Amino acid sequence: MAVPPALLSHESTEHYTPQYILDAVIACMGAIVLDPCSNSREIPNVPAARIALENGLVQPWEGRVFLNPPFGHDVERWFSKLYLEWSAGRTTEAIVLWKSATETAAWKTLTAISCRVYFPSARIRFVGPFGDDGPGPTFSPALFYVGTQAKRFEEAFAQIGALWVVPGKFY
């Protein structure tokens, strides 16, 4: 099956999470309560108790959240929403799959609330929109942990890459 052209360029902002990442997320948090950026497929890629089929930015984010946002120019809105939900106590724990774009406002927002970041030792091969293997990304990924159970995150993601402890956040 040929890879759709949008996946070979920046025409698509969707990058579906591969199973080994989802397995590590579940190993860390026990279960995913909310996926605010669910895909539009008939069977969602992320096994969450609740998914946002409409605009996840306007809904409350309660419980344990897995966030793999659209990788577009306005991605920082998703991280600001997470920041607000975490600060309000509605989000109890979150793992975010994004890229390591350290020069961006989005990075600064994420690291303001994250205590740990894993940098995978290889680029993540995302899943395509038809459940097939998508192309490799043109960016280096990162996995951010927001919560108080940093040791669980470290254990669940240890085989995936290198850990960075956000300065000043040792819990």
Biotite code that builds the C-alpha atoms (Angstrom):
import biotite.structure as struc

atoms = struc.array([
    struc.Atom([0.000, 0.000, 0.000], chain_id="A", res_id=1, res_name="MET", atom_name="CA", element="C"),
    struc.Atom([1.435, 3.358, -0.951], chain_id="A", res_id=2, res_name="ALA", atom_name="CA", element="C"),
    struc.Atom([1.909, 5.959, 1.763], chain_id="A", res_id=3, res_name="VAL", atom_name="CA", element="C"),
    struc.Atom([-0.485, 8.897, 1.321], chain_id="A", res_id=4, res_name="PRO", atom_name="CA", element="C"),
    struc.Atom([1.436, 11.987, 0.132], chain_id="A", res_id=5, res_name="PRO", atom_name="CA", element="C"),
    struc.Atom([0.297, 14.073, 3.122], chain_id="A", res_id=6, res_name="ALA", atom_name="CA", element="C"),
    struc.Atom([2.290, 11.830, 5.451], chain_id="A", res_id=7, res_name="LEU", atom_name="CA", element="C"),
    struc.Atom([5.454, 12.496, 3.516], chain_id="A", res_id=8, res_name="LEU", atom_name="CA", element="C"),
    struc.Atom([5.204, 16.233, 4.073], chain_id="A", res_id=9, res_name="SER", atom_name="CA", element="C"),
    struc.Atom([3.882, 18.777, 6.534], chain_id="A", res_id=10, res_name="HIS", atom_name="CA", element="C"),
    struc.Atom([0.440, 18.649, 4.899], chain_id="A", res_id=11, res_name="GLU", atom_name="CA", element="C"),
    struc.Atom([-0.839, 16.473, 7.756], chain_id="A", res_id=12, res_name="SER", atom_name="CA", element="C"),
    struc.Atom([-0.620, 17.458, 11.412], chain_id="A", res_id=13, res_name="THR", atom_name="CA", element="C"),
    struc.Atom([-1.717, 14.000, 12.610], chain_id="A", res_id=14, res_name="GLU", atom_name="CA", element="C"),
    struc.Atom([0.826, 11.468, 13.803], chain_id="A", res_id=15, res_name="HIS", atom_name="CA", element="C"),
    struc.Atom([-0.803, 8.386, 15.357], chain_id="A", res_id=16, res_name="TYR", atom_name="CA", element="C"),
    struc.Atom([0.985, 6.892, 18.348], chain_id="A", res_id=17, res_name="THR", atom_name="CA", element="C"),
    struc.Atom([2.703, 3.510, 17.888], chain_id="A", res_id=18, res_name="PRO", atom_name="CA", element="C"),
    struc.Atom([1.706, 0.674, 20.221], chain_id="A", res_id=19, res_name="GLN", atom_name="CA", element="C"),
    struc.Atom([5.022, 0.440, 22.111], chain_id="A", res_id=20, res_name="TYR", atom_name="CA", element="C"),
    struc.Atom([4.634, 4.061, 23.238], chain_id="A", res_id=21, res_name="ILE", atom_name="CA", element="C"),
    struc.Atom([1.025, 3.438, 24.304], chain_id="A", res_id=22, res_name="LEU", atom_name="CA", element="C"),
    struc.Atom([2.192, 0.338, 26.231], chain_id="A", res_id=23, res_name="ASP", atom_name="CA", element="C"),
    struc.Atom([4.736, 2.455, 28.133], chain_id="A", res_id=24, res_name="ALA", atom_name="CA", element="C"),
    struc.Atom([2.114, 5.149, 28.836], chain_id="A", res_id=25, res_name="VAL", atom_name="CA", element="C"),
    struc.Atom([-0.245, 2.531, 30.289], chain_id="A", res_id=26, res_name="ILE", atom_name="CA", element="C"),
    struc.Atom([2.584, 0.918, 32.267], chain_id="A", res_id=27, res_name="ALA", atom_name="CA", element="C"),
    struc.Atom([3.283, 4.312, 33.815], chain_id="A", res_id=28, res_name="CYS", atom_name="CA", element="C"),
    struc.Atom([-0.235, 5.591, 34.506], chain_id="A", res_id=29, res_name="MET", atom_name="CA", element="C"),
    struc.Atom([-2.170, 2.322, 34.774], chain_id="A", res_id=30, res_name="GLY", atom_name="CA", element="C"),
    struc.Atom([-4.765, 3.515, 32.283], chain_id="A", res_id=31, res_name="ALA", atom_name="CA", element="C"),
    struc.Atom([-5.515, 6.491, 30.086], chain_id="A", res_id=32, res_name="ILE", atom_name="CA", element="C"),
    struc.Atom([-8.635, 8.321, 31.200], chain_id="A", res_id=33, res_name="VAL", atom_name="CA", element="C"),
    struc.Atom([-8.672, 10.978, 28.472], chain_id="A", res_id=34, res_name="LEU", atom_name="CA", element="C"),
    struc.Atom([-7.282, 11.423, 24.981], chain_id="A", res_id=35, res_name="ASP", atom_name="CA", element="C"),
    struc.Atom([-8.204, 15.043, 24.154], chain_id="A", res_id=36, res_name="PRO", atom_name="CA", element="C"),
    struc.Atom([-6.755, 14.739, 20.622], chain_id="A", res_id=37, res_name="CYS", atom_name="CA", element="C"),
    struc.Atom([-8.406, 11.545, 19.481], chain_id="A", res_id=38, res_name="SER", atom_name="CA", element="C"),
    struc.Atom([-8.190, 10.709, 15.806], chain_id="A", res_id=39, res_name="ASN", atom_name="CA", element="C"),
    struc.Atom([-11.253, 10.507, 13.645], chain_id="A", res_id=40, res_name="SER", atom_name="CA", element="C"),
    struc.Atom([-10.889, 6.820, 12.854], chain_id="A", res_id=41, res_name="ARG", atom_name="CA", element="C"),
    struc.Atom([-13.758, 4.471, 13.627], chain_id="A", res_id=42, res_name="GLU", atom_name="CA", element="C"),
    struc.Atom([-11.568, 2.682, 16.172], chain_id="A", res_id=43, res_name="ILE", atom_name="CA", element="C"),
    struc.Atom([-9.423, 5.242, 18.022], chain_id="A", res_id=44, res_name="PRO", atom_name="CA", element="C"),
    struc.Atom([-5.686, 4.680, 18.147], chain_id="A", res_id=45, res_name="ASN", atom_name="CA", element="C"),
    struc.Atom([-5.395, 5.485, 21.872], chain_id="A", res_id=46, res_name="VAL", atom_name="CA", element="C"),
    struc.Atom([-7.172, 3.139, 24.331], chain_id="A", res_id=47, res_name="PRO", atom_name="CA", element="C"),
    struc.Atom([-8.642, 5.851, 26.569], chain_id="A", res_id=48, res_name="ALA", atom_name="CA", element="C"),
    struc.Atom([-11.763, 5.635, 28.712], chain_id="A", res_id=49, res_name="ALA", atom_name="CA", element="C"),
    struc.Atom([-12.849, 8.961, 27.184], chain_id="A", res_id=50, res_name="ARG", atom_name="CA", element="C"),
    struc.Atom([-11.931, 10.503, 23.870], chain_id="A", res_id=51, res_name="ILE", atom_name="CA", element="C"),
    struc.Atom([-12.633, 13.966, 22.538], chain_id="A", res_id=52, res_name="ALA", atom_name="CA", element="C"),
    struc.Atom([-14.263, 13.607, 19.142], chain_id="A", res_id=53, res_name="LEU", atom_name="CA", element="C"),
    struc.Atom([-14.981, 17.322, 19.059], chain_id="A", res_id=54, res_name="GLU", atom_name="CA", element="C"),
    struc.Atom([-12.639, 20.146, 20.038], chain_id="A", res_id=55, res_name="ASN", atom_name="CA", element="C"),
    struc.Atom([-10.709, 18.841, 23.049], chain_id="A", res_id=56, res_name="GLY", atom_name="CA", element="C"),
    struc.Atom([-9.554, 22.345, 23.870], chain_id="A", res_id=57, res_name="LEU", atom_name="CA", element="C"),
    struc.Atom([-12.990, 23.343, 25.184], chain_id="A", res_id=58, res_name="VAL", atom_name="CA", element="C"),
    struc.Atom([-13.641, 20.263, 27.341], chain_id="A", res_id=59, res_name="GLN", atom_name="CA", element="C"),
    struc.Atom([-12.360, 19.659, 30.887], chain_id="A", res_id=60, res_name="PRO", atom_name="CA", element="C"),
    struc.Atom([-9.372, 17.306, 31.120], chain_id="A", res_id=61, res_name="TRP", atom_name="CA", element="C"),
    struc.Atom([-9.991, 15.189, 34.191], chain_id="A", res_id=62, res_name="GLU", atom_name="CA", element="C"),
    struc.Atom([-7.788, 12.359, 35.428], chain_id="A", res_id=63, res_name="GLY", atom_name="CA", element="C"),
    struc.Atom([-4.857, 10.775, 33.594], chain_id="A", res_id=64, res_name="ARG", atom_name="CA", element="C"),
    struc.Atom([-4.304, 12.312, 30.165], chain_id="A", res_id=65, res_name="VAL", atom_name="CA", element="C"),
    struc.Atom([-2.305, 11.161, 27.166], chain_id="A", res_id=66, res_name="PHE", atom_name="CA", element="C"),
    struc.Atom([-1.684, 13.999, 24.738], chain_id="A", res_id=67, res_name="LEU", atom_name="CA", element="C"),
    struc.Atom([-0.335, 13.521, 21.216], chain_id="A", res_id=68, res_name="ASN", atom_name="CA", element="C"),
    struc.Atom([-1.494, 16.837, 19.734], chain_id="A", res_id=69, res_name="PRO", atom_name="CA", element="C"),
    struc.Atom([-1.699, 17.891, 16.108], chain_id="A", res_id=70, res_name="PRO", atom_name="CA", element="C"),
    struc.Atom([1.844, 18.973, 15.253], chain_id="A", res_id=71, res_name="PHE", atom_name="CA", element="C"),
    struc.Atom([0.821, 22.277, 13.677], chain_id="A", res_id=72, res_name="GLY", atom_name="CA", element="C"),
    struc.Atom([1.766, 25.882, 14.299], chain_id="A", res_id=73, res_name="HIS", atom_name="CA", element="C"),
    struc.Atom([-0.841, 26.346, 17.040], chain_id="A", res_id=74, res_name="ASP", atom_name="CA", element="C"),
    struc.Atom([0.282, 23.357, 19.118], chain_id="A", res_id=75, res_name="VAL", atom_name="CA", element="C"),
    struc.Atom([1.087, 25.636, 22.057], chain_id="A", res_id=76, res_name="GLU", atom_name="CA", element="C"),
    struc.Atom([-2.678, 26.011, 22.687], chain_id="A", res_id=77, res_name="ARG", atom_name="CA", element="C"),
    struc.Atom([-2.809, 22.333, 23.679], chain_id="A", res_id=78, res_name="TRP", atom_name="CA", element="C"),
    struc.Atom([0.048, 22.761, 26.133], chain_id="A", res_id=79, res_name="PHE", atom_name="CA", element="C"),
    struc.Atom([-1.471, 25.914, 27.623], chain_id="A", res_id=80, res_name="SER", atom_name="CA", element="C"),
    struc.Atom([-4.706, 23.956, 28.128], chain_id="A", res_id=81, res_name="LYS", atom_name="CA", element="C"),
    struc.Atom([-2.772, 21.177, 29.877], chain_id="A", res_id=82, res_name="LEU", atom_name="CA", element="C"),
    struc.Atom([-1.038, 23.778, 32.022], chain_id="A", res_id=83, res_name="TYR", atom_name="CA", element="C"),
    struc.Atom([-4.415, 25.220, 33.087], chain_id="A", res_id=84, res_name="LEU", atom_name="CA", element="C"),
    struc.Atom([-6.007, 21.804, 33.720], chain_id="A", res_id=85, res_name="GLU", atom_name="CA", element="C"),
    struc.Atom([-2.985, 20.622, 35.761], chain_id="A", res_id=86, res_name="TRP", atom_name="CA", element="C"),
    struc.Atom([-2.898, 23.877, 37.743], chain_id="A", res_id=87, res_name="SER", atom_name="CA", element="C"),
    struc.Atom([-6.631, 23.560, 38.495], chain_id="A", res_id=88, res_name="ALA", atom_name="CA", element="C"),
    struc.Atom([-6.140, 19.977, 39.708], chain_id="A", res_id=89, res_name="GLY", atom_name="CA", element="C"),
    struc.Atom([-8.410, 18.410, 37.085], chain_id="A", res_id=90, res_name="ARG", atom_name="CA", element="C"),
    struc.Atom([-5.563, 16.638, 35.293], chain_id="A", res_id=91, res_name="THR", atom_name="CA", element="C"),
    struc.Atom([-3.902, 14.374, 37.839], chain_id="A", res_id=92, res_name="THR", atom_name="CA", element="C"),
    struc.Atom([-1.165, 13.034, 35.567], chain_id="A", res_id=93, res_name="GLU", atom_name="CA", element="C"),
    struc.Atom([-0.236, 13.425, 31.904], chain_id="A", res_id=94, res_name="ALA", atom_name="CA", element="C"),
    struc.Atom([2.191, 12.147, 29.314], chain_id="A", res_id=95, res_name="ILE", atom_name="CA", element="C"),
    struc.Atom([2.744, 14.260, 26.228], chain_id="A", res_id=96, res_name="VAL", atom_name="CA", element="C"),
    struc.Atom([4.266, 13.067, 22.962], chain_id="A", res_id=97, res_name="LEU", atom_name="CA", element="C"),
    struc.Atom([5.711, 15.969, 21.053], chain_id="A", res_id=98, res_name="TRP", atom_name="CA", element="C"),
    struc.Atom([8.999, 17.011, 19.547], chain_id="A", res_id=99, res_name="LYS", atom_name="CA", element="C"),
    struc.Atom([12.144, 18.361, 21.145], chain_id="A", res_id=100, res_name="SER", atom_name="CA", element="C"),
    struc.Atom([11.846, 21.909, 19.866], chain_id="A", res_id=101, res_name="ALA", atom_name="CA", element="C"),
    struc.Atom([13.635, 23.591, 22.749], chain_id="A", res_id=102, res_name="THR", atom_name="CA", element="C"),
    struc.Atom([13.510, 27.059, 21.198], chain_id="A", res_id=103, res_name="GLU", atom_name="CA", element="C"),
    struc.Atom([9.703, 27.295, 21.148], chain_id="A", res_id=104, res_name="THR", atom_name="CA", element="C"),
    struc.Atom([7.095, 28.752, 23.476], chain_id="A", res_id=105, res_name="ALA", atom_name="CA", element="C"),
    struc.Atom([5.437, 25.327, 23.444], chain_id="A", res_id=106, res_name="ALA", atom_name="CA", element="C"),
    struc.Atom([8.596, 23.738, 24.890], chain_id="A", res_id=107, res_name="TRP", atom_name="CA", element="C"),
    struc.Atom([8.732, 26.360, 27.627], chain_id="A", res_id=108, res_name="LYS", atom_name="CA", element="C"),
    struc.Atom([5.084, 25.764, 28.546], chain_id="A", res_id=109, res_name="THR", atom_name="CA", element="C"),
    struc.Atom([5.573, 21.999, 28.683], chain_id="A", res_id=110, res_name="LEU", atom_name="CA", element="C"),
    struc.Atom([8.745, 22.094, 30.756], chain_id="A", res_id=111, res_name="THR", atom_name="CA", element="C"),
    struc.Atom([7.127, 24.555, 33.183], chain_id="A", res_id=112, res_name="ALA", atom_name="CA", element="C"),
    struc.Atom([4.835, 21.721, 34.337], chain_id="A", res_id=113, res_name="ILE", atom_name="CA", element="C"),
    struc.Atom([6.844, 18.596, 33.417], chain_id="A", res_id=114, res_name="SER", atom_name="CA", element="C"),
    struc.Atom([9.284, 17.016, 35.809], chain_id="A", res_id=115, res_name="CYS", atom_name="CA", element="C"),
    struc.Atom([10.808, 14.478, 33.389], chain_id="A", res_id=116, res_name="ARG", atom_name="CA", element="C"),
    struc.Atom([11.406, 14.216, 29.654], chain_id="A", res_id=117, res_name="VAL", atom_name="CA", element="C"),
    struc.Atom([12.502, 11.131, 27.738], chain_id="A", res_id=118, res_name="TYR", atom_name="CA", element="C"),
    struc.Atom([14.295, 11.526, 24.443], chain_id="A", res_id=119, res_name="PHE", atom_name="CA", element="C"),
    struc.Atom([13.834, 8.316, 22.419], chain_id="A", res_id=120, res_name="PRO", atom_name="CA", element="C"),
    struc.Atom([17.069, 6.817, 21.144], chain_id="A", res_id=121, res_name="SER", atom_name="CA", element="C"),
    struc.Atom([15.534, 6.625, 17.654], chain_id="A", res_id=122, res_name="ALA", atom_name="CA", element="C"),
    struc.Atom([12.903, 8.638, 15.860], chain_id="A", res_id=123, res_name="ARG", atom_name="CA", element="C"),
    struc.Atom([9.420, 7.344, 16.478], chain_id="A", res_id=124, res_name="ILE", atom_name="CA", element="C"),
    struc.Atom([7.813, 5.708, 13.485], chain_id="A", res_id=125, res_name="ARG", atom_name="CA", element="C"),
    struc.Atom([4.243, 6.913, 13.751], chain_id="A", res_id=126, res_name="PHE", atom_name="CA", element="C"),
    struc.Atom([1.261, 4.885, 12.601], chain_id="A", res_id=127, res_name="VAL", atom_name="CA", element="C"),
    struc.Atom([-0.434, 5.963, 9.379], chain_id="A", res_id=128, res_name="GLY", atom_name="CA", element="C"),
    struc.Atom([-4.128, 6.849, 9.142], chain_id="A", res_id=129, res_name="PRO", atom_name="CA", element="C"),
    struc.Atom([-5.001, 3.374, 7.844], chain_id="A", res_id=130, res_name="PHE", atom_name="CA", element="C"),
    struc.Atom([-3.238, 1.505, 10.663], chain_id="A", res_id=131, res_name="GLY", atom_name="CA", element="C"),
    struc.Atom([-0.168, 0.966, 8.527], chain_id="A", res_id=132, res_name="ASP", atom_name="CA", element="C"),
    struc.Atom([3.348, 2.126, 9.318], chain_id="A", res_id=133, res_name="ASP", atom_name="CA", element="C"),
    struc.Atom([3.658, 5.789, 8.604], chain_id="A", res_id=134, res_name="GLY", atom_name="CA", element="C"),
    struc.Atom([6.860, 7.437, 7.481], chain_id="A", res_id=135, res_name="PRO", atom_name="CA", element="C"),
    struc.Atom([9.530, 8.426, 9.965], chain_id="A", res_id=136, res_name="GLY", atom_name="CA", element="C"),
    struc.Atom([9.160, 11.974, 11.231], chain_id="A", res_id=137, res_name="PRO", atom_name="CA", element="C"),
    struc.Atom([11.405, 14.821, 10.197], chain_id="A", res_id=138, res_name="THR", atom_name="CA", element="C"),
    struc.Atom([11.859, 15.816, 13.853], chain_id="A", res_id=139, res_name="PHE", atom_name="CA", element="C"),
    struc.Atom([13.300, 14.357, 17.045], chain_id="A", res_id=140, res_name="SER", atom_name="CA", element="C"),
    struc.Atom([10.528, 13.321, 19.446], chain_id="A", res_id=141, res_name="PRO", atom_name="CA", element="C"),
    struc.Atom([10.258, 13.754, 23.202], chain_id="A", res_id=142, res_name="ALA", atom_name="CA", element="C"),
    struc.Atom([7.929, 12.346, 25.863], chain_id="A", res_id=143, res_name="LEU", atom_name="CA", element="C"),
    struc.Atom([7.037, 14.686, 28.733], chain_id="A", res_id=144, res_name="PHE", atom_name="CA", element="C"),
    struc.Atom([5.748, 13.610, 32.137], chain_id="A", res_id=145, res_name="TYR", atom_name="CA", element="C"),
    struc.Atom([3.457, 15.834, 34.191], chain_id="A", res_id=146, res_name="VAL", atom_name="CA", element="C"),
    struc.Atom([2.724, 14.369, 37.602], chain_id="A", res_id=147, res_name="GLY", atom_name="CA", element="C"),
    struc.Atom([4.117, 13.302, 40.937], chain_id="A", res_id=148, res_name="THR", atom_name="CA", element="C"),
    struc.Atom([5.063, 9.700, 40.113], chain_id="A", res_id=149, res_name="GLN", atom_name="CA", element="C"),
    struc.Atom([8.321, 10.372, 38.277], chain_id="A", res_id=150, res_name="ALA", atom_name="CA", element="C"),
    struc.Atom([9.851, 6.999, 39.211], chain_id="A", res_id=151, res_name="LYS", atom_name="CA", element="C"),
    struc.Atom([6.994, 5.162, 37.485], chain_id="A", res_id=152, res_name="ARG", atom_name="CA", element="C"),
    struc.Atom([7.581, 7.239, 34.356], chain_id="A", res_id=153, res_name="PHE", atom_name="CA", element="C"),
    struc.Atom([11.321, 6.520, 34.494], chain_id="A", res_id=154, res_name="GLU", atom_name="CA", element="C"),
    struc.Atom([10.716, 2.768, 34.823], chain_id="A", res_id=155, res_name="GLU", atom_name="CA", element="C"),
    struc.Atom([8.069, 2.598, 32.084], chain_id="A", res_id=156, res_name="ALA", atom_name="CA", element="C"),
    struc.Atom([10.154, 4.502, 29.516], chain_id="A", res_id=157, res_name="PHE", atom_name="CA", element="C"),
    struc.Atom([13.679, 3.357, 30.486], chain_id="A", res_id=158, res_name="ALA", atom_name="CA", element="C"),
    struc.Atom([14.085, 1.147, 27.397], chain_id="A", res_id=159, res_name="GLN", atom_name="CA", element="C"),
    struc.Atom([12.969, 3.872, 25.002], chain_id="A", res_id=160, res_name="ILE", atom_name="CA", element="C"),
    struc.Atom([15.692, 6.447, 25.425], chain_id="A", res_id=161, res_name="GLY", atom_name="CA", element="C"),
    struc.Atom([17.560, 8.943, 27.561], chain_id="A", res_id=162, res_name="ALA", atom_name="CA", element="C"),
    struc.Atom([16.038, 10.681, 30.564], chain_id="A", res_id=163, res_name="LEU", atom_name="CA", element="C"),
    struc.Atom([16.254, 14.383, 31.343], chain_id="A", res_id=164, res_name="TRP", atom_name="CA", element="C"),
    struc.Atom([15.236, 15.609, 34.782], chain_id="A", res_id=165, res_name="VAL", atom_name="CA", element="C"),
    struc.Atom([13.772, 19.079, 34.436], chain_id="A", res_id=166, res_name="VAL", atom_name="CA", element="C"),
    struc.Atom([15.916, 21.386, 36.592], chain_id="A", res_id=167, res_name="PRO", atom_name="CA", element="C"),
    struc.Atom([14.349, 22.105, 39.971], chain_id="A", res_id=168, res_name="GLY", atom_name="CA", element="C"),
    struc.Atom([11.827, 19.229, 39.692], chain_id="A", res_id=169, res_name="LYS", atom_name="CA", element="C"),
    struc.Atom([13.236, 16.217, 41.491], chain_id="A", res_id=170, res_name="PHE", atom_name="CA", element="C"),
    struc.Atom([9.999, 14.515, 42.653], chain_id="A", res_id=171, res_name="TYR", atom_name="CA", element="C"),
])
